[in-house]
Amino acid sequence: MANEIRKYEGAVDVIKTAILQSQARATQAVNQEQLALYYGIGRYISMNTRNKNWGTGAIETISKRLQQELPGLRGFGVSSLKNMRAFYEAWQTIEPNSPIAIGELKEKSAESANNLTESADNKTDVIRQLQLSNLPDFPLAEFLSISFTHHIRILENAKDSDERLFYIRYCHNYKPTTEALPDIIRKQDLYHHQDLLPNNFLATFPNYKQAYRAIRMFKDEYLLDFINVEELGMHDEEVDERVIENNIVHNVKNFIMTFGRGFTFSGSQVHYDKLGHDHWIDLLFFNRDLNRTVVFELKNGGFKVAYLAQLSAYLRILNDDDRRDHEEAPIGIILCRHADKDYAGYIMQDFRQPMGVATYKTADEMDPELLKALPPKEELLRVFEESSSKEE
């Protein structure tokens, strides 16, 4: 019997893969259709409310009537209809001149329609779908891949189109929950810290594509709000660095989420003996996207040139003694409290190992106004734990 089971394991895997791929395509198609519908409804509402065709309370009346006409209908409350309008108005500039008409929403009585004409020639009386066509320099596939709720959270928290497109791509690539997204946009502020990391990647990576991938992966500044700042400043700098390290190790999942996808934790205070000399690496990770070991050296004070020499030594040892044949050379990041980043970028150009310098902030260093706008830490933790349990 066991032999029979093993005999068909390959067939089971093939069929299972086909099923999962089909389900993924079906889910994507449903999401695209929903976005197209919501965009069309948003246009319809926008044209009639902004042009004063409808009176006060029209959206409330329409939402209520929809619930009566279609019992059990969800997602068409007043706030949802207003979100559809916001969705359309934010992205109406991407639409071609001749969108595809997919249907019409006719009110069944003059009263509910607020005396709107029912002429098909009237553009305010037709719901049209967003045309699915390739647009120059617009990430249409990513745009259509994320949920409507993700789009709304992005619109609520990011104020210009370039920033919104950045987070659309981020959602497509990293799949954050809708609960975590406002925190990522407003608190971590990934958009304004992209491509700013002082580094020597272009000079030390074998090709520019790998270098740019690494540059986009790391920010120049990180918020480590899980560090217990009350423990800092009570000891010398070296002890404080161990406190920071221990906080990161105890919150390693949060730390990995801060840096992005593809990271696996290899250890802290990892020991290497080289020619009779001891070396202790603060934090060691492996990144699957880069196919490289990543070293994080923690410093509680400001940037010093000597840190680059220390990091370079670690990378040389890892490259010679620990790197597998299929792996790329290791990469190192110095994570310190503050740095003259222009100076750090200038100095590291003579180092032959790929490295960068980033700074970090703790919760006590955040703008008080921003802290007020964020949910309580306990609420963020609850949401994070719930999303983690769903993923598992």
MARTOR-425634 format. One record per residue (C-alpha): x, y, z. Coordinates in steps of 0.25 Angstrom, whole numbers, padded with zeros to 4 digits, always signed. Example, Ala and Ser with C-alpha at 12.3 -4.5 7.8 and 13.67 -1.06 7.14 Angstrom:
# MARTOR-425634
+0049-0018+0031;+0055-0004+0029;
This chain:
# MARTOR-425634
+0000+0000+0000;+0011+0009+0003;+0018+0007-0010;+0005+0010-0017;+0004+0023-0010;+0018+0027-0013;+0016+0023-0028;+0005+0033-0030;+0012+0045-0021;+0017+0051-0034;+0003+0051-0040;-0003+0057-0028;+0007+0068-0028;+0004+0071-0043;-0011+0072-0041;-0010+0080-0028;-0001+0090-0035;-0010+0091-0046;-0022+0093-0036;-0015+0104-0028;-0010+0111-0041;-0024+0111-0046;-0030+0116-0033;-0020+0128-0033;-0023+0132-0047;-0038+0131-0043;-0036+0140-0031;-0028+0150-0039;-0039+0151-0050;-0049+0153-0039;-0041+0164-0033;-0039+0171-0047;-0054+0170-0050;-0057+0176-0036;-0047+0188-0038;-0053+0191-0052;-0067+0191-0046;-0063+0200-0034;-0056+0209-0044;-0068+0210-0053;-0077+0212-0041;-0068+0223-0035;-0068+0230-0049;-0083+0230-0049;-0084+0235-0035;-0073+0246-0037;-0080+0251-0050;-0093+0252-0044;-0089+0258-0030;-0078+0267-0035;-0087+0273-0046;-0098+0275-0036;-0108+0266-0044;-0111+0259-0030;-0116+0266-0018;-0111+0265-0003;-0112+0251+0002;-0112+0244-0011;-0101+0235-0008;-0108+0231+0005;-0121+0229-0002;-0115+0220-0013;-0108+0212-0003;-0120+0209+0005;-0128+0206-0007;-0117+0196-0012;-0118+0189+0001;-0133+0188-0001;-0133+0183-0015;-0121+0173-0013;-0123+0167+0001;-0110+0163+0007;-0102+0172-0002;-0089+0175+0004;-0078+0186+0001;-0088+0197-0004;-0090+0205+0008;-0089+0220+0008;-0074+0220+0012;-0071+0209+0001;-0078+0217-0010;-0070+0229-0006;-0057+0221-0006;-0061+0217-0021;-0062+0231-0024;-0049+0234-0018;-0043+0223-0026;-0048+0228-0039;-0044+0242-0036;-0030+0238-0032;-0027+0230-0045;-0036+0236-0055;-0024+0242-0063;-0019+0228-0067;-0032+0225-0074;-0032+0224-0089;-0042+0233-0097;-0052+0222-0100;-0054+0213-0089;-0062+0200-0091;-0077+0201-0086;-0080+0189-0078;-0094+0193-0073;-0104+0203-0068;-0109+0206-0054;-0124+0211-0056;-0132+0215-0044;-0146+0209-0044;-0153+0222-0040;-0152+0237-0043;-0151+0239-0028;-0139+0229-0025;-0132+0235-0037;-0134+0249-0033;-0141+0252-0046;-0129+0248-0055;-0132+0245-0069;-0131+0231-0074;-0126+0234-0087;-0115+0225-0091;-0108+0237-0098;-0106+0243-0085;-0092+0240-0080;-0096+0242-0066;-0106+0230-0067;-0096+0220-0071;-0086+0212-0063;-0073+0209-0071;-0062+0200-0068;-0047+0204-0067;-0041+0199-0080;-0031+0188-0078;-0020+0193-0088;-0005+0195-0086;-0001+0209-0082;+0013+0215-0084;+0020+0215-0071;+0008+0210-0063;+0009+0197-0055;-0005+0192-0059;-0002+0178-0055;+0002+0182-0041;-0010+0192-0041;-0020+0181-0044;-0013+0171-0035;-0016+0177-0021;-0030+0178-0014;-0039+0190-0014;-0037+0192+0001;-0022+0193-0001;-0024+0203-0012;-0032+0211-0002;-0022+0210+0009;-0012+0215-0001;-0021+0227-0005;-0023+0231+0010;-0009+0231+0014;+0000+0235+0001;-0003+0248-0005;+0003+0248-0019;+0002+0239-0030;+0017+0235-0030;+0017+0231-0016;+0004+0223-0018;+0010+0216-0030;+0021+0212-0021;+0012+0206-0010;+0004+0199-0021;+0017+0192-0026;+0020+0189-0011;+0007+0183-0008;+0008+0174-0021;+0022+0169-0017;+0021+0168-0002;+0006+0165+0001;+0005+0174+0014;-0009+0173+0021;-0018+0185+0019;-0017+0187+0034;-0002+0188+0034;-0001+0197+0021;-0004+0211+0028;+0007+0208+0038;+0017+0204+0026;+0013+0217+0019;+0012+0227+0030;+0022+0222+0041;+0032+0214+0033;+0031+0224+0021;+0038+0214+0011;+0035+0223-0001;+0044+0235+0004;+0055+0226+0008;+0057+0218-0004;+0069+0218-0012;+0076+0227-0002;+0085+0217+0005;+0100+0221+0004;+0107+0209-0002;+0117+0204-0012;+0108+0193-0018;+0110+0198-0033;+0125+0197-0031;+0125+0183-0024;+0114+0175-0030;+0117+0167-0043;+0106+0174-0051;+0097+0187-0049;+0084+0179-0049;+0088+0172-0036;+0093+0185-0030;+0081+0193-0033;+0072+0181-0027;+0081+0182-0014;+0080+0198-0014;+0065+0197-0015;+0064+0186-0004;+0070+0195+0007;+0066+0208+0012;+0075+0219+0018;+0067+0220+0031;+0059+0210+0039;+0049+0211+0050;+0052+0201+0061;+0041+0204+0070;+0041+0191+0078;+0055+0195+0084;+0053+0197+0099;+0059+0211+0100;+0058+0211+0115;+0070+0201+0116;+0079+0210+0107;+0088+0221+0113;+0090+0213+0126;+0103+0207+0122;+0114+0209+0112;+0113+0209+0097;+0116+0194+0096;+0106+0189+0106;+0096+0198+0099;+0099+0191+0086;+0096+0178+0092;+0083+0183+0098;+0079+0187+0084;+0083+0174+0078;+0075+0166+0089;+0063+0174+0086;+0064+0171+0071;+0067+0156+0073;+0054+0156+0082;+0046+0163+0071;+0053+0157+0059;+0040+0155+0052;+0037+0170+0053;+0052+0173+0049;+0051+0164+0036;+0038+0171+0032;+0044+0184+0034;+0055+0180+0023;+0046+0173+0014;+0043+0160+0008;+0053+0148+0006;+0061+0149+0019;+0064+0137+0028;+0070+0139+0041;+0083+0131+0043;+0088+0136+0057;+0093+0147+0066;+0107+0148+0072;+0112+0138+0061;+0126+0134+0064;+0137+0132+0054;+0151+0128+0057;+0161+0133+0047;+0176+0130+0048;+0174+0130+0063;+0166+0143+0064;+0152+0143+0069;+0141+0150+0061;+0127+0152+0066;+0116+0157+0056;+0105+0164+0062;+0093+0159+0053;+0094+0149+0041;+0083+0147+0031;+0082+0141+0017;+0074+0147+0006;+0068+0138-0004;+0065+0149-0014;+0080+0154-0014;+0085+0140-0012;+0095+0146-0002;+0098+0145+0013;+0095+0159+0019;+0102+0164+0032;+0096+0175+0041;+0106+0182+0050;+0099+0190+0061;+0105+0203+0066;+0098+0211+0077;+0106+0224+0073;+0109+0231+0061;+0117+0226+0048;+0132+0224+0049;+0141+0220+0038;+0147+0209+0046;+0133+0202+0045;+0135+0200+0030;+0149+0193+0033;+0142+0184+0043;+0131+0181+0034;+0140+0178+0022;+0148+0168+0031;+0135+0161+0034;+0131+0160+0019;+0144+0155+0015;+0144+0144+0025;+0130+0140+0021;+0133+0140+0007;+0146+0131+0009;+0140+0122+0020;+0125+0121+0019;+0120+0124+0005;+0114+0113-0003;+0118+0111-0017;+0104+0115-0022;+0104+0127-0014;+0108+0142-0017;+0118+0149-0009;+0112+0154+0005;+0108+0168+0007;+0109+0177+0020;+0100+0188+0026;+0105+0197+0037;+0093+0201+0045;+0096+0213+0054;+0089+0224+0061;+0093+0235+0052;+0103+0238+0040;+0108+0248+0031;+0103+0240+0019;+0110+0247+0008;+0123+0245+0015;+0120+0231+0018;+0117+0228+0003;+0130+0235-0001;+0139+0227+0009;+0133+0213+0006;+0136+0214-0009;+0151+0209-0007;+0146+0197+0000;+0145+0184-0009;+0134+0177-0001;+0119+0181-0003;+0114+0190+0008;+0105+0201+0012;+0102+0210+0024;+0088+0212+0030;+0083+0219+0042;+0071+0216+0051;+0061+0223+0060;+0054+0218+0072;+0040+0221+0076;+0044+0232+0086;+0050+0240+0074;+0038+0240+0065;+0030+0253+0062;+0020+0254+0074;+0009+0258+0064;+0011+0245+0056;+0011+0237+0068;-0003+0242+0072;-0008+0239+0058;-0004+0224+0059;-0011+0213+0066;-0007+0209+0080;+0005+0199+0080;-0004+0189+0087;-0014+0190+0075;-0003+0189+0065;+0003+0176+0072;-0011+0170+0072;-0013+0172+0057;+0001+0167+0054;-0002+0154+0063;-0015+0152+0056;-0009+0154+0042;+0002+0144+0046;-0007+0133+0051;-0015+0134+0038;-0003+0133+0030;+0001+0120+0038;
